[in-house]
Amino acid sequence: MILETERLILRKLEDTDAERMFLMDSDPEVMKYLGTPVKTVEESKEIIKMIQKQYEENGTGRWAVIEKESGLLIGWCGLKLLKEPINGYVETLDLGYRFIPEFWGKGYAWEAANATLKYGFNELNAETIYAFADAGNKGSNYILTKMGFENTGEFEDSGVKCSWYELKREKYI
Ligand SMILES: CC(C)(COP(=O)(O)OP(=O)(O)OC[C@H]1O[C@@H](n2cnc3c(N)ncnc32)[C@H](O)[C@@H]1OP(=O)(O)O)[C@@H](O)C(=O)NCCC(=O)NCCS
């Protein structure tokens, strides 16, 4: 286990999470601002492998979010070390999250992201944590702003207009 909140457990993704990951990433509603939905469980297995490699190489990555009450994987949340530049930033920590629609609207994104930020500042000793979202993704932009992130500009990622966010440790802790 990496983190525990009142209602959630955040832990590393495991091979056995593939079916739940597929349920999430094959859903067009989830992927509305994120790209093409995956089509096979095999693709989800490959994604899990890629993230597991990031844990090994970078010491961090997106984590499975487990709802304590049901024991189910309900999404992922975590800090990814950017290895390819995004908006000109590289080797910086990027906060990300995504959840299965059945679990939206319960405050889980906020709960998971808040715990993740604490971990980033306290355990990974980040000075600044970054995030970005499709400019049209109201929910995500709202959550980032509510968490204290500062919107420092817009940029294009693969032709999509995105908002860029930064949160400095002194603003958070
Ligand atoms: C965006 C997403 C993570 C929100 O998850 P969630 O668990 O429903 O969010 P929460 O319940 O923690 O909501 C936190 C706040 O955001 C608001 N919010 C959430 N989704 C919203 C939306 N679509 N539009 C406006 N506000 C929204 C909530 O009302 C809540 O506000 P409050 O705290 O003032 O009451 C979820 O919809 C999702 O997984 N979407 C698909 C993947 C995605 O877009 N990920 C982000 C990529 S940058």
The ligand as a Tripos MOL2 file, in Angstrom:
@<TRIPOS>MOLECULE
LIG
   48    50     1     0     0
SMALL
NO_CHARGES

@<TRIPOS>ATOM
      1 C1        -12.8190   14.4520  -13.6700 C.3       1 LIG1
      2 C2        -13.0490   13.2910  -12.6960 C.3       1 LIG1
      3 C3        -11.6920   12.7370  -12.2690 C.3       1 LIG1
      4 C4        -13.8120   13.8090  -11.4740 C.3       1 LIG1
      5 O1        -13.9160   12.7490  -10.5410 O.3       1 LIG1
      6 P1        -14.9670   12.7850   -9.3300 P.3       1 LIG1
      7 O2        -14.5700   11.7290   -8.3610 O.co2     1 LIG1
      8 O3        -16.3380   12.7500   -9.8740 O.co2     1 LIG1
      9 O4        -14.6990   14.2190   -8.6940 O.3       1 LIG1
     10 P2        -15.0750   14.6530   -7.2190 P.3       1 LIG1
     11 O5        -16.3490   13.9520   -6.8310 O.co2     1 LIG1
     12 O6        -13.8960   14.4820   -6.3140 O.co2     1 LIG1
     13 O7        -15.3950   16.1800   -7.4200 O.3       1 LIG1
     14 C5        -14.6080   17.2190   -6.8660 C.3       1 LIG1
     15 C6        -15.2760   18.5310   -7.2500 C.3       1 LIG1
     16 O8        -15.2680   18.6760   -8.6780 O.3       1 LIG1
     17 C7        -16.5810   18.9100   -9.1600 C.3       1 LIG1
     18 N1        -16.7510   18.2270  -10.4460 N.ar      1 LIG1
     19 C8        -16.4700   16.9340  -10.7240 C.ar      1 LIG1
     20 N2        -16.7690   16.6550  -12.0120 N.ar      1 LIG1
     21 C9        -17.2570   17.8080  -12.5420 C.ar      1 LIG1
     22 C10       -17.7370   18.1750  -13.8480 C.ar      1 LIG1
     23 N3        -17.7600   17.3010  -14.8430 N.pl3     1 LIG1
     24 N4        -18.1360   19.4510  -14.0480 N.ar      1 LIG1
     25 C11       -18.0780   20.3660  -13.0390 C.ar      1 LIG1
     26 N5        -17.6170   20.0820  -11.7670 N.ar      1 LIG1
     27 C12       -17.2320   18.8150  -11.5420 C.ar      1 LIG1
     28 C13       -17.4870   18.3100   -8.0960 C.3       1 LIG1
     29 O9        -18.7730   18.8850   -8.1330 O.3       1 LIG1
     30 C14       -16.7390   18.6270   -6.8380 C.3       1 LIG1
     31 O10       -16.9980   19.9700   -6.4660 O.3       1 LIG1
     32 P3        -17.1840   20.4000   -4.9210 P.3       1 LIG1
     33 O11       -16.0140   19.7990   -4.1990 O.co2     1 LIG1
     34 O12       -17.1800   21.8820   -4.9450 O.co2     1 LIG1
     35 O13       -18.4760   19.7850   -4.4750 O.co2     1 LIG1
     36 C15       -13.9150   12.1690  -13.3380 C.3       1 LIG1
     37 O14       -15.0670   12.7370  -13.8880 O.3       1 LIG1
     38 C16       -13.1790   11.3770  -14.3890 C.2       1 LIG1
     39 O15       -12.5440   10.3590  -14.1000 O.2       1 LIG1
     40 N6        -13.2720   11.8110  -15.6760 N.am      1 LIG1
     41 C17       -12.6640   11.0980  -16.7840 C.3       1 LIG1
     42 C18       -11.1510   11.1280  -16.7550 C.3       1 LIG1
     43 C19       -10.5890   12.5320  -16.7070 C.2       1 LIG1
     44 O16       -11.0640   13.4230  -17.3840 O.2       1 LIG1
     45 N7         -9.5230   12.6890  -15.8900 N.am      1 LIG1
     46 C20        -8.8460   13.9550  -15.7540 C.3       1 LIG1
     47 C21        -7.8580   14.1330  -16.8520 C.3       1 LIG1
     48 S1         -6.9980   15.6910  -16.7070 S.3       1 LIG1
@<TRIPOS>BOND
     1     1     2 1
     2     2     3 1
     3     2     4 1
     4     2    36 1
     5     4     5 1
     6     5     6 1
     7     6     7 2
     8     6     8 1
     9     6     9 1
    10     9    10 1
    11    10    11 2
    12    10    12 1
    13    10    13 1
    14    13    14 1
    15    14    15 1
    16    15    16 1
    17    15    30 1
    18    16    17 1
    19    17    18 1
    20    17    28 1
    21    18    19 ar
    22    18    27 ar
    23    19    20 ar
    24    20    21 ar
    25    21    22 ar
    26    21    27 ar
    27    22    23 1
    28    22    24 ar
    29    24    25 ar
    30    25    26 ar
    31    26    27 ar
    32    28    29 1
    33    28    30 1
    34    30    31 1
    35    31    32 1
    36    32    33 2
    37    32    34 1
    38    32    35 1
    39    36    37 1
    40    36    38 1
    41    38    39 2
    42    38    40 1
    43    40    41 1
    44    41    42 1
    45    42    43 1
    46    43    44 2
    47    43    45 1
    48    45    46 1
    49    46    47 1
    50    47    48 1
@<TRIPOS>SUBSTRUCTURE
     1 LIG1         1 GROUP 0 **** ****
